[in-house]
Amino acid sequence: MDIFTNNLFDWIILISLLVGAAYAMKIIGQEKVTFRQDSYELRFGGLSFMIANWWTIVSQTESCMRFERTDTHYDWVATFTYFPDHGGKTLPQLLEDKLNLEGIEFDEDVVFETDSRVLFRDTAIQEYFQEVIRVEGKGTQNVINRIYYDIYFARPLEDKGYFIFESWSSVLSGSLEGPFFEETMAELSFLVEENDTPHP
């Protein structure tokens, strides 16, 4: 009992941290269960996205949207960007340029996927994005910062442009928001009027 009373302040801090962690886990667990029903449709570049309602749009233009979690202190951001011209470069070259620009070097055990049938559930999207690269995993930015990075490069059929969809966070926050970002990308689709062709 003396140990408890002599370190009362330390015990209060410890109990507060445990209660806070339990509450955070409860909220995160509820988000995973309610993600689909609590999401809303967002259109960007002729595409339809299922967006978690706890993602906040912090900036928006015709060619770029940026999301953050403003309800928490998560070190996480996602961006959807459309570039109108690939400049004659292949998707691997564009990926290399992007990683060099951001100073990102992936660890060796990253997920690398180029099959649209694996990445997207909608068959029309699978056909539309016949060229796609996704790289996901831990890495280092600017030599010192450890990050969790998930990036998709996707080129539409008969289009000089391409999309980049990316989720960028600390390693811990990546494990929290990463599954929701992946689900958003897997559910990617578009609404097409009859006799209409989708285009960015």
C-alpha positions in Angstrom: 0.0 0.0 0.0 2.9 2.3 0.8 4.2 1.9 -2.8 0.8 3.1 -4.1 0.5 6.1 -1.8 4.1 7.2 -2.2 3.8 7.2 -6.0 0.2 8.3 -6.3 0.9 10.8 -9.1 2.7 8.1 -11.1 -0.2 5.7 -10.7 -2.7 8.4 -11.8 -0.7 9.0 -15.0 -0.4 5.2 -15.6 -4.1 4.6 -15.1 -5.0 7.6 -17.3 -2.8 6.3 -20.1 -4.3 2.8 -19.8 -7.9 4.2 -19.9 -7.0 6.4 -22.9 -5.5 3.5 -24.7 -8.5 1.4 -24.1 -10.8 4.1 -25.3 -8.7 4.6 -28.5 -8.8 0.9 -29.2 -12.6 0.9 -28.7 -13.0 3.8 -31.2 -10.6 2.2 -33.7 -12.5 -1.1 -33.4 -15.8 0.7 -34.0 -14.4 2.5 -37.1 -13.4 -0.9 -38.7 -16.9 -2.2 -38.2 -18.7 0.9 -39.3 -16.3 2.0 -42.1 -18.6 0.9 -45.0 -21.8 2.3 -43.5 -20.2 5.5 -42.3 -18.4 6.3 -45.6 -19.5 8.7 -48.2 -19.0 8.9 -52.0 -16.5 11.4 -53.3 -15.9 12.0 -57.0 -12.5 13.0 -58.3 -11.2 12.8 -61.8 -14.3 11.0 -63.0 -13.8 8.3 -60.3 -15.9 7.5 -57.3 -14.2 6.9 -54.0 -15.6 5.6 -50.7 -14.2 8.0 -48.1 -14.2 7.4 -44.4 -16.2 10.2 -42.7 -13.4 10.8 -40.2 -11.1 11.8 -43.0 -11.1 15.6 -43.4 -10.5 17.3 -46.8 -7.9 20.0 -45.9 -7.2 21.1 -49.5 -8.9 20.6 -52.8 -8.3 21.6 -56.4 -9.4 20.1 -59.8 -6.2 18.0 -59.9 -5.5 17.3 -56.2 -7.2 16.4 -53.0 -5.6 16.1 -49.6 -7.0 14.4 -46.5 -6.0 14.4 -42.8 -7.5 13.2 -39.6 -8.2 16.4 -37.7 -10.1 14.6 -34.9 -6.9 13.0 -33.7 -3.2 13.6 -33.5 -2.4 10.9 -36.0 0.6 11.7 -38.1 -1.2 10.7 -41.4 -2.1 12.3 -44.7 -3.6 11.0 -48.0 -3.5 12.6 -51.3 -5.3 11.9 -54.7 -3.6 13.6 -57.6 -4.1 13.6 -61.3 -1.3 14.6 -63.7 -2.3 15.4 -67.3 0.9 14.2 -69.0 3.3 11.4 -68.3 5.9 13.0 -70.5 6.7 9.7 -72.2 7.8 8.0 -69.0 6.8 4.6 -67.9 5.0 4.0 -64.6 8.2 2.6 -63.0 10.1 5.7 -64.1 7.4 7.9 -62.7 7.5 6.0 -59.4 11.3 6.3 -59.2 11.0 10.1 -59.9 8.4 10.4 -57.1 10.5 8.5 -54.6 13.6 10.5 -55.4 11.7 13.8 -55.2 10.3 12.9 -51.7 13.6 11.4 -50.5 11.9 8.0 -49.7 13.7 4.7 -49.7 11.6 1.6 -49.0 12.7 -1.3 -46.8 13.3 -4.5 -48.7 10.1 -6.3 -47.4 7.6 -4.0 -49.1 4.4 -5.1 -51.0 4.8 -4.5 -54.8 1.8 -5.2 -57.0 1.1 -4.5 -60.7 -2.1 -6.5 -61.3 -5.2 -4.3 -61.3 -7.3 -7.5 -60.7 -5.7 -7.8 -57.3 -5.9 -4.1 -56.4 -9.5 -3.3 -57.4 -12.8 -5.2 -57.0 -14.7 -3.4 -59.8 -14.1 -5.1 -63.1 -14.6 -1.9 -65.1 -11.8 -0.3 -63.0 -9.6 -3.3 -63.5 -9.9 -2.8 -67.3 -9.7 0.9 -67.1 -6.4 0.9 -65.1 -4.5 -1.8 -67.1 -1.3 -0.1 -66.1 -0.9 0.2 -62.3 1.8 0.0 -59.7 1.3 -0.2 -56.0 4.1 -0.2 -53.4 3.3 -0.4 -49.7 5.5 -0.7 -46.6 7.9 0.9 -44.2 10.7 3.1 -45.4 12.9 6.0 -44.5 12.5 9.6 -45.7 15.4 11.9 -46.0 17.7 9.3 -44.3 16.3 9.8 -40.8 12.5 9.8 -40.7 10.8 6.4 -40.5 7.5 6.3 -42.3 4.8 4.0 -43.6 4.0 4.7 -47.2 1.4 3.3 -49.6 1.4 4.6 -53.1 -0.6 3.7 -56.2 0.3 4.9 -59.8 -2.5 4.2 -62.2 -2.7 5.1 -65.9 -6.1 5.1 -67.6 -6.5 3.6 -71.1 -5.8 5.9 -74.0 -4.8 8.8 -71.7 -1.5 10.7 -71.5 -2.3 11.4 -67.8 -2.0 9.3 -64.7 -3.1 9.2 -61.1 -1.2 9.0 -57.9 -3.0 7.9 -54.8 -0.9 7.9 -51.6 -1.1 7.4 -47.9 1.7 8.7 -45.8 2.3 8.5 -42.1 4.4 7.5 -39.1 4.9 3.8 -38.8 2.3 3.5 -36.0 -0.3 5.7 -37.7 0.1 3.7 -40.9 -1.1 0.5 -39.2 -4.2 2.5 -38.0 -5.3 4.2 -41.2 -3.6 2.0 -43.8 -6.4 -0.6 -43.9 -9.0 2.1 -44.5 -6.9 3.6 -47.3 -6.5 0.2 -48.9 -10.2 -0.4 -48.7 -10.9 3.0 -50.3 -8.7 2.0 -53.2 -10.2 -1.5 -53.5 -13.7 -0.1 -53.7 -12.7 2.4 -56.4 -15.4 2.7 -59.2 -17.1 5.2 -61.4 -20.6 6.1 -62.2 -21.2 6.1 -66.0 -24.2 7.3 -67.8 -25.4 5.0 -70.6 -23.3 5.2 -73.7 -20.8 7.4 -71.8 -17.1 6.7 -71.5 -15.3 7.5 -68.2 -12.4 9.9 -68.4 -10.4 12.0 -66.0 
